[in-house]
Amino acid sequence: MKTNMKMALLVLSGSCNALLAQEIVTRETSEKFSTGSQNAIVTTIFENKAGNVMDAWKKVLKEFKYEKLKDSDNEVFGDNILIKEWGNNTADFYTKFEEDKKAKTVKMSVAVDLGGAYLSSSGDNDKFKFVEKMVKDFAVRATREPITEAAKTNEKQLRKLEDQQKDLEKDKTKLNENIEEYKSKIGKAERDIVEKDVELVKKKAEVEVQKKVVSASAGAVSEQAKSSKKILEKLEDQQKDLEKDKKNLKNDIDDYNKKIRKAQEEIKKNDEQQVKKKAEIDAQNKLVEETKKKLDNVK
């Protein structure tokens, strides 16, 4: 029991850490670039890929005036970037991206060459804060965007599962309605059989009486004998029709019973499918909530 409790706490702790890990922070440290080790602003972007992040960062740099932008070996170089808030002096931006595919994170390091000296908090603090905010805002967006897309996909899948659940419920309702309809038809067929039995008793009696008439008129004139036989044949045909109707009613009852058994089997399968579908919905609901929590923790 204690072991299970410890395992549960470890899982819960891991989930909480994963959610808290989405908080975006920046730090100042030395990183290696194509120009050597330089002072840089470093952050971590979550739930994204290096290629996507690099493309998005280049779009950010293109919002400023620049001489050229190029990328090589997971490093983006922005040459002579002009930031209006800094006046007419340009700066070179070196941005390195390191992806951890297993953790789904991208480490982003930004070094800014102001022209002889690299940006640092101990140098021009205002410019440092400007770039730091620029990097953090970008990291927040780059983290939020894929999580937002995942949230939309998860909610779409949840709605799809819920619609499937409703369809299963409708199917079960229809199957139960069909069973009640079949039972009603069986009841009517059974009542009709009782009526047919009464009619058959009467018709058989009429046939027996007519047989006697035919037998008695055997020595009579030809026309009278023919008429008696014709009446008998008609009564016998009516009896056969009643017997056929009764047989058809019994066949109908057998058919309705088969349909009832089939519907009951389908209801059983439907119940099993509903159990599975509800489990899928519960799991998807948790996924939706987890994604929302991740998104809420990106700041």
C-alpha positions as CSV (number, residue, x, y, z in Angstrom):
1,M,0.0,0.0,0.0
2,K,2.8,2.4,0.9
3,T,4.7,1.5,-2.3
4,N,1.5,2.3,-4.4
5,M,1.1,5.6,-2.6
6,K,4.7,6.6,-3.2
7,M,4.3,5.7,-6.9
8,A,1.1,7.8,-7.1
9,L,2.9,10.8,-5.5
10,L,5.8,10.4,-7.9
11,V,3.5,10.4,-10.9
12,L,1.6,13.4,-9.5
13,S,4.9,15.2,-8.8
14,G,6.1,14.5,-12.3
15,S,2.9,15.9,-13.8
16,C,3.2,19.0,-11.7
17,N,6.8,19.6,-12.6
18,A,5.9,19.1,-16.3
19,L,3.3,21.8,-16.0
20,L,5.4,24.2,-14.0
21,A,8.2,23.7,-16.5
22,Q,6.3,25.7,-19.1
23,E,7.1,29.0,-17.3
24,I,9.5,31.0,-19.5
25,V,12.6,32.4,-17.8
26,T,15.7,34.1,-19.2
27,R,19.2,34.1,-17.9
28,E,22.4,35.8,-18.8
29,T,25.4,33.6,-19.4
30,S,28.3,32.9,-21.8
31,E,27.5,30.7,-24.8
32,K,29.5,29.4,-27.8
33,F,28.6,30.9,-31.2
34,S,30.2,30.9,-34.6
35,T,32.2,34.0,-33.4
36,G,33.3,32.2,-30.2
37,S,32.1,32.4,-26.6
38,Q,30.0,35.5,-26.1
39,N,27.7,37.0,-23.5
40,A,24.2,36.0,-24.3
41,I,20.5,35.9,-23.2
42,V,19.4,32.4,-22.9
43,T,15.9,30.9,-22.6
44,T,14.0,27.6,-23.2
45,I,11.1,27.1,-25.5
46,F,8.8,24.2,-24.8
47,E,6.7,21.9,-27.0
48,N,8.3,23.1,-30.3
49,K,11.0,22.2,-32.8
50,A,14.2,24.0,-33.7
51,G,13.2,24.5,-37.4
52,N,9.9,26.0,-36.5
53,V,11.4,28.3,-33.9
54,M,14.2,29.4,-36.2
55,D,11.7,30.4,-38.9
56,A,9.6,32.3,-36.4
57,W,12.6,34.1,-35.1
58,K,13.7,35.2,-38.5
59,K,10.2,36.7,-39.0
60,V,10.8,38.7,-35.8
61,L,14.1,40.0,-37.0
62,K,12.6,40.9,-40.4
63,E,10.3,43.4,-38.6
64,F,13.4,45.6,-38.2
65,K,15.5,47.1,-40.9
66,Y,18.5,44.8,-41.6
67,E,21.2,44.2,-44.2
68,K,20.9,40.4,-44.4
69,L,19.7,37.4,-42.6
70,K,21.2,33.9,-42.9
71,D,21.2,30.7,-41.0
72,S,23.8,27.9,-40.7
73,D,24.3,25.0,-38.3
74,N,21.3,26.0,-36.2
75,E,22.5,29.6,-35.9
76,V,20.7,32.6,-37.3
77,F,22.8,35.7,-38.1
78,G,21.1,39.1,-38.4
79,D,23.5,41.6,-40.0
80,N,23.2,45.3,-39.2
81,I,19.8,45.2,-37.4
82,L,18.5,48.7,-36.9
83,I,16.3,49.1,-33.8
84,K,14.7,52.6,-33.8
85,E,14.7,52.8,-30.0
86,W,18.5,52.6,-30.0
87,G,19.0,55.4,-32.5
88,N,20.9,55.0,-35.8
89,N,23.5,52.5,-34.6
90,T,23.0,49.0,-35.9
91,A,23.8,45.7,-34.2
92,D,24.5,42.2,-35.2
93,F,22.3,39.4,-33.8
94,Y,23.6,35.9,-33.3
95,T,20.9,33.4,-32.3
96,K,21.7,29.7,-31.6
97,F,19.1,27.0,-31.3
98,E,19.6,23.6,-29.6
99,E,16.8,21.1,-29.7
100,D,16.2,18.3,-27.2
101,K,13.8,16.1,-29.2
102,K,13.0,13.8,-26.2
103,A,12.1,16.7,-23.9
104,K,10.4,18.6,-26.8
105,T,12.4,21.8,-25.9
106,V,14.6,24.3,-27.8
107,K,17.3,26.2,-26.0
108,M,17.6,29.6,-27.6
109,S,20.7,31.8,-27.0
110,V,20.9,35.4,-28.3
111,A,24.2,37.4,-28.4
112,V,24.2,41.0,-29.7
113,D,27.3,42.6,-31.1
114,L,26.8,46.3,-30.6
115,G,30.0,47.1,-32.5
116,G,33.1,46.1,-30.6
117,A,31.3,44.9,-27.5
118,Y,28.6,42.3,-26.8
119,L,25.4,43.3,-25.1
120,S,25.4,42.6,-21.3
121,S,23.4,43.7,-18.3
122,S,26.6,45.3,-16.8
123,G,27.0,47.4,-20.0
124,D,23.9,49.1,-21.5
125,N,21.2,47.8,-19.2
126,D,18.4,49.5,-21.1
127,K,19.3,47.8,-24.3
128,F,19.8,44.5,-22.4
129,K,16.3,44.8,-20.9
130,F,14.9,45.5,-24.4
131,V,16.5,42.4,-25.9
132,E,15.7,40.3,-22.8
133,K,12.0,41.3,-23.1
134,M,12.1,40.7,-26.9
135,V,13.5,37.2,-26.3
136,K,11.1,36.3,-23.5
137,D,8.0,37.5,-25.4
138,F,9.1,35.5,-28.4
139,A,9.7,32.4,-26.3
140,V,6.3,32.7,-24.7
141,R,4.6,33.0,-28.2
142,A,6.7,30.1,-29.6
143,T,5.7,27.9,-26.7
144,R,2.1,28.9,-26.6
145,E,1.4,28.5,-30.3
146,P,1.9,24.7,-30.6
147,I,0.2,24.1,-27.2
148,T,-2.7,26.2,-28.5
149,E,-2.9,24.1,-31.6
150,A,-2.7,21.0,-29.5
151,A,-5.6,22.3,-27.3
152,K,-7.7,22.9,-30.4
153,T,-6.9,19.4,-31.7
154,N,-7.7,17.8,-28.4
155,E,-11.0,19.7,-28.0
156,K,-11.9,18.8,-31.6
157,Q,-11.2,15.1,-30.8
158,L,-13.2,15.4,-27.6
159,R,-16.2,16.7,-29.5
160,K,-15.8,13.9,-32.0
161,L,-15.8,11.3,-29.3
162,E,-18.8,12.9,-27.6
163,D,-20.7,12.8,-30.9
164,Q,-19.8,9.2,-31.3
165,Q,-21.2,8.6,-27.8
166,K,-24.4,10.3,-28.7
167,D,-24.7,8.2,-31.8
168,L,-24.3,5.0,-29.7
169,E,-27.0,6.2,-27.3
170,K,-29.3,7.0,-30.3
171,D,-28.6,3.5,-31.7
172,K,-29.5,1.9,-28.4
173,T,-32.7,3.9,-28.1
174,K,-33.6,2.8,-31.6
175,L,-32.8,-0.8,-30.9
176,N,-35.0,-0.8,-27.8
177,E,-37.8,0.9,-29.8
178,N,-37.5,-1.8,-32.4
179,I,-37.7,-4.6,-29.7
180,E,-40.9,-3.0,-28.3
181,E,-42.3,-2.8,-31.9
182,Y,-41.5,-6.5,-32.5
183,K,-43.1,-7.5,-29.3
184,S,-46.2,-5.5,-30.2
185,K,-46.3,-7.3,-33.6
186,I,-45.9,-10.6,-31.9
187,G,-48.7,-9.8,-29.5
188,K,-51.0,-8.9,-32.5
189,A,-49.9,-12.0,-34.4
190,E,-50.7,-14.2,-31.4
191,R,-54.2,-12.6,-31.1
192,D,-54.7,-13.1,-34.8
193,I,-53.7,-16.8,-34.5
194,V,-56.4,-17.2,-31.7
195,E,-58.9,-15.7,-34.1
196,K,-57.8,-17.9,-37.0
197,D,-58.1,-21.0,-34.7
198,V,-61.7,-20.0,-34.0
199,E,-62.4,-19.5,-37.7
200,L,-60.7,-22.8,-38.5
201,V,-62.9,-24.7,-36.1
202,K,-66.0,-23.2,-37.8
203,K,-64.7,-23.7,-41.2
204,K,-63.8,-27.4,-40.5
205,A,-67.3,-27.9,-39.2
206,E,-68.7,-26.3,-42.4
207,V,-66.5,-28.6,-44.5
208,E,-67.7,-31.7,-42.7
209,V,-71.3,-30.7,-43.1
210,Q,-70.7,-30.0,-46.8
211,K,-69.0,-33.4,-47.3
212,K,-72.2,-35.0,-46.0
213,V,-74.2,-32.9,-48.4
214,V,-72.0,-34.1,-51.3
215,S,-72.3,-37.7,-50.2
216,A,-76.1,-37.4,-49.9
217,S,-76.3,-35.8,-53.4
218,A,-74.2,-38.5,-55.0
219,G,-77.3,-40.1,-56.6
220,A,-79.0,-36.8,-57.4
221,V,-79.1,-35.1,-60.8
222,S,-75.7,-34.0,-62.2
223,E,-76.2,-30.3,-61.7
224,Q,-77.1,-30.7,-58.0
225,A,-74.1,-32.9,-57.4
226,K,-71.7,-30.5,-59.2
227,S,-73.0,-27.6,-57.1
228,S,-72.5,-29.5,-53.9
229,K,-68.9,-30.4,-54.8
230,K,-68.2,-26.8,-55.9
231,I,-69.3,-25.5,-52.5
232,L,-67.2,-28.1,-50.8
233,E,-64.1,-27.2,-52.8
234,K,-64.7,-23.5,-52.0
235,L,-64.9,-24.3,-48.2
236,E,-61.8,-26.5,-48.4
237,D,-59.9,-23.6,-50.1
238,Q,-61.0,-21.2,-47.4
239,Q,-59.8,-23.7,-44.8
240,K,-56.4,-24.0,-46.5
241,D,-56.2,-20.2,-46.7
242,L,-56.9,-20.0,-42.9
243,E,-54.3,-22.7,-42.3
244,K,-51.8,-20.8,-44.5
245,D,-52.5,-17.5,-42.7
246,K,-52.0,-19.2,-39.4
247,K,-48.7,-20.7,-40.6
248,N,-47.5,-17.3,-41.9
249,L,-48.4,-15.7,-38.6
250,K,-46.3,-18.3,-36.7
251,N,-43.4,-17.6,-39.2
252,D,-43.8,-13.9,-38.5
253,I,-43.6,-14.6,-34.8
254,D,-40.4,-16.6,-35.3
255,D,-39.0,-13.9,-37.5
256,Y,-39.8,-11.2,-34.9
257,N,-38.2,-13.3,-32.1
258,K,-35.1,-13.6,-34.2
259,K,-35.0,-9.9,-34.7
260,I,-35.5,-9.3,-31.0
261,R,-32.6,-11.7,-30.2
262,K,-30.4,-9.9,-32.8
263,A,-31.3,-6.5,-31.4
264,Q,-30.6,-7.7,-27.9
265,E,-27.1,-8.9,-29.0
266,E,-26.6,-5.5,-30.7
267,I,-27.6,-3.7,-27.5
268,K,-25.0,-5.8,-25.6
269,K,-22.3,-4.8,-28.1
270,N,-23.6,-1.2,-27.9
271,D,-23.3,-1.2,-24.1
272,E,-19.7,-2.5,-24.4
273,Q,-18.9,0.2,-27.0
274,Q,-20.4,2.8,-24.7
275,V,-18.2,1.7,-21.8
276,K,-15.1,2.0,-24.0
277,K,-16.2,5.3,-25.5
278,K,-16.9,6.8,-22.1
279,A,-13.4,5.7,-21.0
280,E,-12.0,7.4,-24.2
281,I,-14.0,10.5,-23.4
282,D,-12.7,10.6,-19.8
283,A,-9.1,10.2,-21.0
284,Q,-9.6,12.9,-23.7
285,N,-11.1,15.2,-21.1
286,K,-8.0,14.8,-18.9
287,L,-5.8,15.5,-22.0
288,V,-7.8,18.7,-22.7
289,E,-7.5,19.8,-19.1
290,E,-3.8,19.1,-19.0
291,T,-3.2,21.0,-22.2
292,K,-5.2,24.0,-20.8
293,K,-3.1,23.9,-17.6
294,K,0.1,23.8,-19.8
295,L,-1.2,26.8,-21.7
296,D,-2.1,28.7,-18.5
297,N,1.5,28.1,-17.1
298,V,3.2,29.7,-20.2
299,K,4.0,33.2,-19.0
